[in-house]
Amino acid sequence: MTLRAPIHLGSGEPMLLLHPFMMSQSVWKDVAPLIAGVDVADPTAPATGRYEVYAPTMPGHNGGVKGRFFLDTVELADDMERRMDELGWDTAHIVGNSLGGWVAFELERRGRARTLTGIAPAGGWSRFTPAKFEIVFKFVAGLPVWLIAKALGPRALRLPFARQLAYVPVSAGPEGLSDEDLLVIIDDVTHCPAYYQLLLKSLLLPGLRELTESAAPVHLVICEKDRVLPHPRFTRHFTEHLPEHTEITHLDGVGHIPMFEAPERVAETIVEFVDRNAAPPPRKAVM
């Protein structure tokens, strides 16, 4: 598995973007430039956003470090802390989708978050909540599809049912994924040892705890067409335990990983919340 350099764009307040389970930094490829205000057609043009955006790949995923055999969210958060330290970031605005949301809450618990945005976050269960076993079963049930994709690679797109299978855990409908998106997804899921490493460990671990003690401003984003962690069954743990001042946004018409099908809406949702809770920009000196 070849290591990838993180997406790193813009300047200003630090923002860390964390990807979902079995995916990589690639899910942020269309969102990160919008947040950073970078013109992808002219990378030499100055960024117009107010955030320095950093989107790495987590251990055990495509382009990330190998990690231990039995991975867990603690090790993923440890790796993100090391990366933040290397950048000189004591804290950052942290955004996470699915597994990335779970890791984001772990980083917030450690005092590393200025704000936290969880987009369809995982971890919304206790040790013996049926929801935990349901989500593990969903991923185990996908093993035959994973094996076919791993054997065929990009050629799996030629199968007549490929697009119909691929969109279900990702987007609201097949039209939400381009051929380029499907190639990215196949490449990520077929180079993800964390597929079995994290699932095994997750069976033994509780989900997110101490949510009521969240000190940073928290934004819970619920995706209407999420088939992986559908609302309200998988969001109840958050709505019942997060502080009362938590902001909740419902994104209509999008699936579990909305960055593919609605990058503009996702970027706008993130920036609007963070802008309201970030430090004001420095005043320009009067000449």
C-alpha positions as CSV (number, residue, x, y, z in Angstrom):
1,M,0.0,0.0,0.0
2,T,1.6,3.2,-1.2
3,L,1.6,6.2,1.2
4,R,-0.1,9.3,-0.1
5,A,0.6,12.9,0.8
6,P,-2.4,14.5,2.4
7,I,-4.6,17.1,0.7
8,H,-3.2,20.4,2.2
9,L,-4.6,23.6,0.9
10,G,-5.2,27.3,1.9
11,S,-4.2,29.4,4.8
12,G,-5.7,30.7,8.0
13,E,-7.4,28.8,10.8
14,P,-6.6,25.0,10.8
15,M,-9.3,22.6,9.7
16,L,-8.8,18.8,9.8
17,L,-11.0,16.6,7.5
18,L,-11.4,13.0,8.4
19,H,-12.8,10.4,5.9
20,P,-15.2,7.5,6.4
21,F,-14.5,3.8,6.9
22,M,-12.8,2.1,3.9
23,M,-12.4,5.4,2.1
24,S,-9.4,7.8,2.0
25,Q,-8.6,11.4,1.7
26,S,-9.9,11.3,-1.8
27,V,-13.5,11.8,-0.6
28,W,-12.6,15.4,0.2
29,K,-11.0,16.1,-3.3
30,D,-13.9,18.3,-4.3
31,V,-14.8,19.7,-0.9
32,A,-11.3,20.8,0.4
33,P,-10.7,23.3,-2.4
34,L,-14.1,24.9,-1.8
35,I,-13.4,25.3,1.9
36,A,-9.9,26.7,1.3
37,G,-11.0,28.9,-1.5
38,V,-8.6,27.4,-4.0
39,D,-9.2,27.6,-7.7
40,V,-8.4,24.1,-9.0
41,A,-8.2,25.4,-12.5
42,D,-5.4,27.9,-11.5
43,P,-3.5,26.5,-8.4
44,T,-1.2,29.5,-8.5
45,A,-4.0,31.9,-7.7
46,P,-4.1,33.0,-4.0
47,A,-6.6,31.2,-1.9
48,T,-9.7,33.2,-0.9
49,G,-10.9,31.1,2.0
50,R,-10.0,31.7,5.7
51,Y,-9.0,28.1,6.5
52,E,-5.9,25.9,6.1
53,V,-7.4,22.6,5.2
54,Y,-5.7,19.3,5.9
55,A,-7.2,15.9,4.8
56,P,-5.0,12.9,5.5
57,T,-5.7,9.2,5.1
58,M,-6.1,7.3,8.4
59,P,-4.0,4.2,9.3
60,G,-5.1,1.0,7.6
61,H,-6.8,2.8,4.7
62,N,-5.7,3.4,1.1
63,G,-2.7,5.7,1.3
64,G,-2.3,5.7,5.1
65,V,0.2,4.0,7.3
66,K,-0.2,0.3,8.0
67,G,-1.1,0.5,11.7
68,R,-1.4,-2.5,14.1
69,F,-3.3,-5.6,13.1
70,F,-6.2,-4.9,15.5
71,L,-6.9,-1.2,14.7
72,D,-9.3,0.9,16.8
73,T,-10.4,4.5,17.0
74,V,-7.9,5.3,19.7
75,E,-5.0,4.4,17.4
76,L,-6.6,6.4,14.6
77,A,-6.9,9.4,16.9
78,D,-3.3,9.0,18.1
79,D,-2.1,9.2,14.4
80,M,-4.2,12.3,13.8
81,E,-2.7,13.9,16.9
82,R,0.8,13.2,15.7
83,R,0.0,14.8,12.4
84,M,-1.5,17.8,14.1
85,D,1.6,18.1,16.2
86,E,3.8,18.0,13.1
87,L,1.9,20.9,11.7
88,G,2.1,22.8,14.9
89,W,-1.6,22.7,15.5
90,D,-2.6,22.5,19.1
91,T,-6.2,22.6,18.1
92,A,-8.2,22.6,14.8
93,H,-11.7,22.8,13.5
94,I,-12.4,19.0,13.0
95,V,-14.8,17.6,10.5
96,G,-15.4,13.9,10.2
97,N,-17.7,11.7,8.2
98,S,-18.8,8.2,9.5
99,L,-15.7,6.6,11.1
100,G,-14.0,10.0,10.7
101,G,-16.8,11.5,12.9
102,W,-16.1,8.9,15.6
103,V,-12.4,9.8,15.5
104,A,-13.3,13.5,15.6
105,F,-15.3,13.1,18.8
106,E,-12.3,11.2,20.3
107,L,-10.0,14.2,19.4
108,E,-12.5,16.6,20.9
109,R,-12.5,14.6,24.1
110,R,-8.7,15.1,24.1
111,G,-9.1,18.8,23.8
112,R,-7.9,19.1,20.2
113,A,-11.1,20.5,18.6
114,R,-12.0,24.2,18.2
115,T,-15.2,23.1,16.7
116,L,-16.5,19.6,15.7
117,T,-18.7,18.8,12.7
118,G,-19.8,15.2,12.6
119,I,-21.3,14.2,9.2
120,A,-23.3,10.9,9.7
121,P,-20.8,10.0,12.5
122,A,-20.3,6.4,13.6
123,G,-19.9,5.3,17.2
124,G,-23.5,6.2,18.2
125,W,-23.9,3.1,20.4
126,S,-22.8,1.6,23.7
127,R,-21.1,-1.8,24.1
128,F,-24.2,-3.9,23.8
129,T,-26.5,-1.7,21.7
130,P,-28.1,-3.7,18.9
131,A,-27.1,-0.9,16.5
132,K,-23.4,-1.7,16.9
133,F,-24.0,-5.4,15.9
134,E,-26.2,-4.3,13.0
135,I,-23.5,-2.0,11.4
136,V,-20.8,-4.7,11.8
137,F,-23.2,-7.2,10.2
138,K,-23.8,-4.8,7.3
139,F,-20.1,-4.6,6.5
140,V,-19.6,-8.4,7.0
141,A,-22.5,-9.0,4.6
142,G,-20.6,-6.9,2.0
143,L,-17.6,-9.3,2.0
144,P,-18.6,-11.1,-1.3
145,V,-18.8,-7.7,-3.0
146,W,-15.5,-6.7,-1.5
147,L,-13.8,-9.9,-2.7
148,I,-15.2,-9.4,-6.3
149,A,-14.0,-5.8,-6.4
150,K,-10.6,-6.8,-5.0
151,A,-10.2,-9.6,-7.6
152,L,-11.3,-7.5,-10.6
153,G,-10.2,-4.0,-9.6
154,P,-11.4,-1.3,-12.1
155,R,-12.8,-4.1,-14.3
156,A,-15.5,-4.5,-11.7
157,L,-17.2,-1.5,-13.3
158,R,-18.0,-3.5,-16.4
159,L,-20.3,-5.8,-14.4
160,P,-23.9,-5.0,-15.1
161,F,-24.8,-4.5,-11.4
162,A,-21.7,-2.6,-10.4
163,R,-23.2,0.9,-10.2
164,Q,-26.4,-0.4,-8.4
165,L,-24.3,-2.0,-5.7
166,A,-21.8,0.8,-5.3
167,Y,-24.2,3.7,-4.7
168,V,-26.2,2.0,-1.9
169,P,-23.7,2.7,0.9
170,V,-22.5,6.0,-0.5
171,S,-25.1,8.2,-2.3
172,A,-28.9,8.7,-2.5
173,G,-29.0,7.3,-6.1
174,P,-26.7,5.9,-8.8
175,E,-26.7,9.3,-10.5
176,G,-24.9,10.7,-7.5
177,L,-21.7,8.9,-8.5
178,S,-19.6,9.6,-11.7
179,D,-17.4,7.0,-13.3
180,E,-14.4,8.8,-11.7
181,D,-16.0,8.5,-8.3
182,L,-16.6,4.8,-8.8
183,L,-13.0,4.2,-9.7
184,V,-11.9,6.1,-6.5
185,I,-14.3,4.0,-4.4
186,I,-13.1,0.7,-5.9
187,D,-9.4,1.7,-5.4
188,D,-10.1,2.7,-1.8
189,V,-12.1,-0.3,-0.7
190,T,-9.8,-2.8,-2.3
191,H,-6.7,-1.4,-0.6
192,C,-8.1,-1.2,2.9
193,P,-6.8,-3.8,5.4
194,A,-8.8,-1.9,8.1
195,Y,-11.8,-3.6,6.6
196,Y,-11.3,-6.6,8.8
197,Q,-9.0,-5.0,11.4
198,L,-11.5,-2.5,12.6
199,L,-14.5,-4.7,12.4
200,L,-13.0,-7.3,14.7
201,K,-12.0,-4.7,17.3
202,S,-15.4,-2.9,17.0
203,L,-17.2,-6.0,18.2
204,L,-15.4,-5.8,21.5
205,L,-15.5,-2.0,22.1
206,P,-18.2,0.4,23.2
207,G,-19.0,3.4,21.0
208,L,-18.8,7.0,22.0
209,R,-19.1,8.0,25.6
210,E,-18.9,11.2,27.6
211,L,-20.7,13.2,24.8
212,T,-22.4,15.4,27.4
213,E,-19.0,16.7,28.3
214,S,-18.2,18.0,24.9
215,A,-16.7,21.5,25.4
216,A,-16.3,22.6,21.8
217,P,-19.2,23.7,19.6
218,V,-20.6,20.6,18.0
219,H,-22.5,20.3,14.7
220,L,-24.3,17.1,13.9
221,V,-25.1,16.6,10.2
222,I,-27.8,14.0,9.4
223,C,-28.0,12.7,5.9
224,E,-31.6,11.9,4.8
225,K,-30.8,8.9,2.5
226,D,-28.2,7.4,4.7
227,R,-28.5,3.6,4.4
228,V,-25.4,2.8,6.5
229,L,-26.3,4.7,9.6
230,P,-29.9,5.7,9.0
231,H,-31.7,8.3,11.1
232,P,-33.1,8.1,13.7
233,R,-31.9,4.7,14.8
234,F,-28.2,5.6,14.5
235,T,-28.5,9.2,15.5
236,R,-30.5,8.8,18.7
237,H,-27.4,8.2,20.8
238,F,-26.1,11.6,19.7
239,T,-29.3,13.6,20.0
240,E,-29.9,12.2,23.5
241,H,-26.4,12.6,24.9
242,L,-24.8,15.7,23.2
243,P,-25.2,19.0,24.9
244,E,-28.4,20.9,24.3
245,H,-26.6,23.7,22.4
246,T,-25.5,21.2,19.7
247,E,-26.5,22.3,16.2
248,I,-28.3,19.8,14.1
249,T,-28.5,20.0,10.3
250,H,-30.5,17.7,8.0
251,L,-29.1,17.3,4.5
252,D,-32.0,16.3,2.3
253,G,-31.5,13.9,-0.6
254,V,-28.0,12.7,0.1
255,G,-26.5,9.4,1.2
256,H,-24.0,8.4,3.8
257,I,-20.9,10.0,2.1
258,P,-22.4,13.2,0.7
259,M,-19.1,14.7,-0.4
260,F,-19.3,12.8,-3.8
261,E,-22.8,13.9,-4.8
262,A,-23.1,17.3,-3.1
263,P,-19.6,18.8,-2.6
264,E,-20.9,22.4,-2.7
265,R,-23.6,21.8,-0.1
266,V,-21.2,19.9,2.2
267,A,-18.6,22.7,2.0
268,E,-21.2,25.4,2.6
269,T,-22.7,23.4,5.6
270,I,-19.2,23.1,7.1
271,V,-18.1,26.7,6.5
272,E,-21.3,28.3,7.7
273,F,-21.1,26.5,11.1
274,V,-17.4,27.0,11.6
275,D,-17.5,30.7,10.5
276,R,-20.1,31.4,13.3
277,N,-17.9,29.7,15.9
278,A,-14.4,30.6,14.7
279,A,-12.3,33.5,16.0
280,P,-13.0,36.7,13.9
281,P,-10.4,37.4,11.2
282,P,-7.7,39.9,12.2
283,R,-8.4,43.5,11.5
284,K,-6.4,45.0,8.7
285,A,-4.1,47.8,9.7
286,V,-5.2,51.3,8.7
287,M,-2.6,53.0,6.5
